Each structure stands twice: as C-alpha cells, then as structure tokens.
Amino acid sequence: MVGGGTAANIGGTTDGDSPQAREPSGVETMWAIRKPSAAPGLALERVPVPRPGPREVLVRVEAASVCGTDLHIYTWDDWASARLRPPLTIGHEFAGTIVETGADVRTAATGDFVSAESHITCGACFHCRTGRAHMCEHTEILGVDRDGALAEYVVVPESVVWQNDRSKLPPEIATLQEPFGNAVFATSTQDLPGHTVAVLGCGPVGLFTIAIARASGAGRVLASDHAPYRLELARSLGAEVVDIDRVPGTVDWFRDRNEGEGLDVVFEMSGAAGAVRDAFRIARNGGSVVLFGIPSGPIELDLAESLIFKNVRVTAVNGREVFATWYRTRWLLEHGVVDLAPLITHRLPLSEFELAFAQLASGEACKIVLEPDAAHAPAELQLEEAIAP
C-alpha cells in the first residue's frame, strides 16, 4: 500500500543520457499493465523498454504482486482520478534482476537480485535530512507518479534499491517485502508481547499484522472482516474471527472474548468509517489505536467520548520507515519468524491480470503474484508476433 504527496509523472529517462544505457540483450519492447486513459480499467500493452538515467537501474521483473492501490487505479475511484496522470504503467511491489545500470550508479550492479522501496523521496527536505524520509512531503511513488513494475522491466533510482539474497527469499516472497513492511512498521509502534490485540480488516496488510502479532507473543488476537475467505485465512494464522455481516454488535463480540474488557491495541486496517469508529470503542481506557486503513472520505468522531475521556493513544502510520523497516522485514522473513507463503493465494502470468483484479475485488484472495514472462503473452498477440515480417 502506498501514500504520500503528489508529484509529476517522471518515469525512466528515454533520451540516452547515460552512456551505459541500452536495451537489455537487444530487447526493445516489453509487455506492461497500463492505465491508458482517465477511465476505469487497465490494458496489457506492448511498450518500449525504459532506459535508466545516470543514477537509475533497469530491473528485469521476475515477480510482481498486486496491491489494493492498484485496485483503486483499476476502478478509477476519486483518489486515483485526482492523483494519476495516464498513460502510466502501474505496480510498485516487485523483485527481479538488474540488467543495466546508469553511468553514475555505485551501489548496485548488473546481476543483483533486488526489490525496491516504492516511495522515492527527495533526500533534501527537513524530514529526509533528519532520518524520517518516510514523511517526505515530496514523495514520488512507483506505479503512481512514475511508471511502475507490473511489466517485464522497470526503471528505479539507485537510492531505493534493496538487495535480496535469492537463497533465502525467492522472487514470490521477495516481492512481498514492500507490503509486508507496512505491517512491520505498524506493529513496531506498539508493545505486543502479552497484550490483547484486535485487527479490524483482514486484507493482506491486516493478515500480515495478525501473523506478526502472533509471532510477537501477543496474548490474544481477535480479528474482523466481512469476507469469509479472508476470515478463514485469519483463523489459520491463529486469530479468533468474526464476520461483521453476520454478527450484530461487533464491539460487544470483541469485549465478550476479552473477559468483558476493551483490548490493549487495536489496528484499524480497513479504512471503513464504521470500523474506524468501532476501533475506539473496542480499545480499553488507556489503550492504543493504530490507524492504517485509508478512508474513502472524511469520518466524524466524537473526540471527547472516543479519545479524550478514554486517554486513548492514537498512532497513524503510512508506508515504511526508510530503510529501518526493511531491515526488520528481511530479518523476520529470512529467519522464518513469519511465513508468507500461505498468504500467496494466486500466482498468475501477467496476461491474466483481469482475473487477478477480479479475485482481489471479490475478497477471494490475499496476495496475488504476477509473473512477467513473454511465454504468457495473450495467444492472439503471440501469433501476431510470430507471423510479423
């Protein structure tokens, strides 16, 4: 999931300003999932392979996962229509191999197996210069403000490259470090061992949060959602679950399962207005509420009753701490503290992106990994290329 300030669509450079820039192994075009115009939907298009600038690298994408942000772009909701400037290649979660480097790149090399921080920060503002780059007000986002990674190749700045160890993290897991990092950041703001935890919303980041809470020794983990498929995944991770569409009085359900008391920490991961209000009712006096879900519009709260009189601590989080969260994320995954493999519910070729987005929208999926492979191009397009002169 991504956020941050607005920025221009800059993409990769294409004017050959790097003497080392060239199409990889003679490849001049690639398949990419594109937002072709300011309207609902996406398209699989053949486009030129981007060329890296002096401080950029070109990565051959081996795995790219679909995010809720990509679904917002697909449906072209109010946020997407206000933020994006099509045409644009979408996607910001990926893993792959560097195949070209710009002339001034010093910390990455051809052949490196990498992922990338999707928030590209300015490096010069107050926040960046004081170690809080995740708060940069000039953030540009991969797949939102510049061409992204749901493609065969992607260009990213050297400054956001994250080195992976292929022997410990295969591509389908390495691509999940970016979204998993959201949950790592959110949970790192709280003291979880021995404490009771509620997770409202069992989308991918909510499920990651449950897994981390359990691995961290939380005393009790309770979770809610309206999608049975995701509730089963939450249950498999060790949470007690409730279907908010079937059980009236969700707040009472949480308290009943915690000896009649409010919970120590409540993670609101859905952004739904009702869930945000419930989060403060579920939290005990003096408890903590972590807000991560993005509401579709303004939400009205009774500040006196919900926060002030309860002495509730509120933490709002977005993205990841650059790069502190990445180090924690890598350690959790490489050492098997959290296993994300069961949460990869679908692996599909790039050409089946419509199925991927339909599954994500239905709630019948967690993380969907797309694997860019020319062999998976649509049959009619493969035939067209085969007979081309």
C-alpha positions in Angstrom: 0.0 0.0 0.0 1.2 3.5 -0.8 0.6 7.1 0.1 2.4 10.4 0.2 2.4 13.7 -1.6 1.6 14.5 -5.2 4.3 14.5 -7.8 4.8 14.7 -11.5 4.9 11.6 -13.7 8.6 11.3 -14.4 9.1 7.6 -15.4 12.5 6.4 -16.6 14.6 8.6 -18.8 14.5 7.8 -22.5 16.9 10.3 -24.1 20.0 8.1 -23.7 21.7 10.5 -21.2 23.6 7.5 -19.7 26.4 6.2 -21.9 25.8 2.7 -20.4 22.1 2.7 -21.2 20.9 0.3 -23.9 18.1 -2.2 -24.4 18.8 -5.4 -22.5 20.2 -8.1 -24.9 18.6 -6.3 -27.8 15.1 -6.3 -26.4 13.4 -3.0 -27.4 9.8 -3.6 -26.2 8.0 -5.3 -23.3 4.6 -6.2 -22.0 3.2 -3.9 -19.3 -0.1 -3.4 -17.5 -1.0 0.1 -18.3 -3.6 2.7 -17.3 -4.1 4.0 -20.8 -6.6 6.8 -20.1 -8.5 8.5 -17.3 -11.3 5.9 -17.1 -11.9 2.5 -15.3 -9.9 -0.5 -16.4 -6.4 -1.4 -17.4 -4.7 -2.8 -20.5 -1.9 -5.1 -21.3 0.2 -3.2 -23.9 3.5 -3.6 -25.7 5.6 -0.5 -24.9 9.3 0.4 -25.2 11.7 -0.9 -22.6 12.6 2.1 -20.4 16.2 3.2 -20.3 17.9 4.1 -17.0 19.3 7.5 -16.3 22.7 8.1 -14.8 21.6 7.2 -11.2 19.0 4.6 -12.1 18.9 0.9 -12.8 16.9 -1.3 -15.1 15.4 -4.4 -13.5 14.0 -7.5 -15.2 10.9 -8.2 -13.2 10.6 -11.8 -12.0 7.6 -11.4 -9.7 5.3 -8.5 -9.0 2.4 -8.5 -6.6 -0.9 -6.7 -6.8 -1.8 -4.1 -4.2 -5.0 -2.6 -3.1 -3.7 0.7 -4.5 -3.6 -1.0 -7.9 -7.3 -1.9 -7.5 -8.1 1.8 -6.8 -6.3 2.6 -10.0 -8.2 -0.1 -11.9 -11.6 1.1 -10.7 -10.6 4.7 -11.2 -12.0 6.0 -7.9 -11.9 9.6 -6.6 -8.4 9.1 -5.2 -7.0 7.6 -8.4 -8.6 10.2 -10.7 -7.3 13.0 -8.6 -3.7 11.6 -8.3 -2.7 9.8 -11.5 -1.9 11.3 -14.9 -2.3 8.5 -17.5 -0.9 6.9 -19.6 1.1 5.0 -16.9 2.5 1.6 -16.1 1.2 0.6 -12.7 2.5 -1.6 -9.9 5.0 -1.0 -7.1 5.7 -4.4 -5.4 8.3 -6.5 -7.2 11.5 -8.5 -7.2 13.9 -9.1 -10.1 17.4 -8.9 -11.5 19.3 -5.7 -12.5 20.2 -5.9 -16.2 21.5 -2.4 -16.7 22.9 0.4 -14.6 23.3 4.1 -15.2 26.8 5.6 -15.5 26.8 7.1 -12.0 25.4 4.0 -10.1 27.9 2.9 -7.5 26.0 0.6 -5.0 24.2 -1.8 -7.4 25.4 -3.9 -10.3 24.2 -6.0 -13.2 23.1 -9.4 -11.9 21.9 -8.2 -8.4 18.7 -9.7 -7.2 16.7 -6.7 -5.8 13.4 -5.2 -4.7 12.8 -1.5 -4.2 11.2 0.9 -1.7 8.2 2.3 -3.7 8.4 5.7 -2.0 11.0 7.7 -3.8 11.9 10.6 -1.5 13.7 13.9 -2.3 16.6 13.5 0.1 16.9 17.2 0.8 13.8 18.2 2.8 13.7 18.5 6.6 12.3 15.0 7.1 14.8 13.3 4.7 17.7 15.1 6.4 16.6 14.2 9.9 16.2 10.4 9.3 12.4 10.4 8.6 12.3 10.0 4.9 9.0 8.2 5.1 7.5 11.5 5.9 8.9 13.3 2.9 6.4 15.8 1.5 7.9 15.5 -2.0 7.5 11.7 -2.3 7.1 10.2 -5.7 5.5 6.7 -5.8 6.4 3.9 -8.2 3.4 2.9 -10.3 1.5 6.1 -9.3 3.7 9.1 -10.1 6.1 7.3 -12.5 6.0 4.1 -14.5 5.8 1.0 -12.3 6.6 -2.7 -12.0 3.7 -4.6 -13.4 5.7 -5.1 -16.5 8.7 -7.2 -17.8 11.1 -4.4 -16.9 11.1 -1.4 -14.6 13.5 1.5 -14.0 14.1 2.7 -10.4 16.5 5.1 -8.8 19.6 3.6 -7.2 18.6 5.2 -3.9 15.6 2.9 -3.5 17.2 -0.4 -4.5 17.0 -3.1 -1.8 19.4 -6.1 -2.2 17.9 -9.6 -1.7 19.5 -12.9 -1.0 17.9 -15.3 -3.5 18.9 -18.4 -1.5 16.8 -17.1 1.4 14.0 -15.2 -0.4 12.6 -16.5 -3.7 11.1 -13.9 -6.0 7.5 -14.6 -4.9 8.4 -13.8 -1.3 10.9 -11.0 -2.0 8.2 -9.1 -3.9 6.1 -9.1 -0.7 8.6 -7.2 1.4 7.1 -3.9 0.4 3.5 -4.6 1.5 4.7 -6.7 4.5 6.7 -3.8 5.5 3.5 -1.8 6.1 2.5 -4.3 8.8 6.0 -4.4 10.2 6.0 -0.6 10.6 2.5 -0.6 12.1 3.2 -3.3 14.6 6.6 -1.9 15.5 4.9 1.2 17.0 3.3 -1.0 19.8 4.4 -3.2 22.7 2.7 -6.5 21.7 4.0 -9.4 23.9 1.4 -10.5 26.4 -1.1 -7.8 25.2 -4.5 -8.3 23.7 -4.8 -7.2 20.0 -7.7 -6.5 17.7 -7.2 -6.3 13.9 -10.1 -4.7 12.0 -9.9 -5.6 8.4 -8.3 -8.9 7.1 -6.9 -7.7 3.8 -3.3 -8.5 3.1 -1.8 -6.0 5.5 -4.3 -6.9 8.1 -3.4 -10.6 7.7 0.3 -9.7 7.9 -0.4 -7.8 11.1 -2.1 -10.9 12.6 0.9 -13.0 11.7 3.4 -10.6 13.3 1.2 -10.2 16.4 1.1 -13.9 16.9 4.8 -14.3 16.3 5.5 -11.4 18.7 3.7 -13.2 21.6 0.5 -11.2 21.7 -1.7 -12.6 24.5 -4.9 -12.8 22.4 -5.6 -11.8 18.7 -9.1 -11.1 17.6 -10.0 -10.1 14.0 -13.0 -8.9 12.0 -13.9 -8.7 8.3 -16.9 -9.4 6.0 -15.2 -11.7 3.6 -15.4 -15.4 4.6 -12.3 -16.3 2.6 -10.1 -13.8 4.4 -11.6 -14.7 7.7 -10.5 -18.3 7.2 -7.0 -17.1 6.4 -7.0 -15.0 9.6 -8.2 -18.1 11.6 -5.4 -20.2 10.0 -2.9 -17.6 11.4 -4.2 -18.1 14.9 -6.8 -15.3 15.3 -10.3 -15.6 16.6 -12.5 -14.1 14.0 -15.9 -12.5 13.5 -17.9 -11.9 10.3 -19.3 -8.3 10.7 -22.1 -9.0 8.2 -23.4 -11.9 10.3 -22.8 -10.9 13.9 -24.6 -7.8 15.2 -22.8 -5.8 17.9 -19.2 -6.3 16.7 -17.9 -4.2 19.6 -19.6 -6.4 22.1 -18.1 -9.5 20.4 -14.6 -8.2 20.9 -15.2 -7.3 24.6 -17.0 -10.6 25.3 -13.9 -12.5 24.1 -11.7 -10.4 26.3 -13.3 -11.0 29.7 -15.6 -8.1 29.2 -12.8 -5.6 28.8 -11.5 -3.4 26.0 -8.4 -4.5 24.2 -4.9 -3.2 24.6 -4.1 -2.5 21.0 -6.5 -2.1 18.1 -5.2 -2.0 14.5 -7.7 -0.4 12.1 -6.6 -1.7 8.7 -9.7 -1.3 6.5 -10.4 2.4 6.3 -14.1 1.7 6.6 -15.9 4.5 8.5 -17.7 2.1 10.8 -14.6 0.2 11.6 -12.7 3.4 12.5 -15.4 4.4 14.9 -15.5 0.9 16.4 -11.7 0.9 16.9 -12.0 3.5 19.6 -14.9 1.7 21.3 -13.0 -1.6 21.3 -9.9 -0.1 22.8 -9.7 -0.1 26.6 -9.2 3.1 28.5 -5.6 4.0 28.1 -5.3 1.6 25.2 -3.8 2.3 21.7 -5.4 2.6 18.3 -3.3 2.3 15.2 -4.8 3.8 12.1 -3.5 2.4 8.8 -6.6 1.9 6.6 -7.3 4.7 4.1 -10.9 6.0 4.4 -12.8 6.9 1.2 -13.8 10.2 2.7 -13.9 12.3 5.9 -15.1 10.5 9.1 -16.9 12.1 12.0 -15.7 11.1 15.5 -16.8 12.0 19.0 -13.4 13.1 20.2 -14.5 13.6 23.8 -16.1 10.2 24.3 -13.9 8.2 21.9 -10.4 9.6 22.7 -10.1 12.2 25.3 -12.1 10.7 28.2 -10.6 7.3 27.4 -7.0 8.6 27.4 -6.5 6.6 24.1 -3.2 6.8 22.4 -3.6 7.2 18.6 -0.9 6.4 16.1 -1.3 7.0 12.3 1.1 5.1 10.1 1.8 5.1 6.4 4.3 3.2 4.3 7.5 2.1 5.9 10.4 3.7 7.7 13.1 4.1 5.0 15.0 1.8 5.4 14.8 0.7 9.1 11.6 -1.2 8.4 13.2 -3.1 5.5 15.9 -4.5 7.8 13.3 -5.7 10.3 11.2 -7.1 7.4 14.2 -9.0 5.9 15.1 -10.5 9.3 11.5 -11.7 10.0 11.3 -13.4 6.6 14.8 -14.8 6.2 14.7 -16.4 9.7 11.2 -17.9 9.2 9.7 -15.9 12.1 6.8 -15.2 9.7 5.9 -17.4 6.8 4.1 -15.5 4.0 3.9 -18.5 1.6 0.3 -19.5 2.8 -0.9 -15.9 2.1 0.1 -16.1 -1.6 -3.2 -17.3 -2.8 -2.7 -16.9 -6.5 0.3 -17.0 -8.9 -0.6 -15.9 -12.5 1.1 -14.8 -15.7 1.0 -11.1 -16.4 -1.6 -11.7 -19.2 -4.2 -12.9 -16.7 -4.3 -9.6 -14.8 -8.0 -9.2 -15.3 -8.5 -12.4 -13.3 -6.1 -11.2 -10.6 -8.1 -7.9 -10.2 -11.4 -9.7 -10.1 -10.2 -12.1 -7.4 -8.8 -9.2 -5.4 -12.0 -7.2 -5.7 -14.2 -10.2 -4.6 -12.3 -10.7 -1.4 -11.4 -14.2 -2.5 -7.7 -13.6 -2.4 -4.9 -12.4 -0.3 -1.7 -11.7 -2.2 -1.7 -12.3 -5.9 1.7 -12.6 -7.6 2.0 -11.9 -11.3 5.0 -13.4 -13.1 6.1 -11.4 -16.2 7.0 -14.0 -18.9 6.9 -13.5 -22.6 5.6 -17.1 -22.9 2.4 -15.9 -21.1 1.5 -13.2 -23.6 -2.0 -13.4 -25.0 -2.3 -16.1 -27.6 -3.5 -13.8 -30.3 -0.6 -11.4 -29.6 1.9 -14.3 -29.7 0.5 -15.4 -33.1 0.6 -11.8 -34.4 4.3 -11.5 -33.4 5.1 -14.9 -34.9 3.8 -14.0 -38.4 5.1 -10.5 -38.4 7.7 -9.8 -41.2 
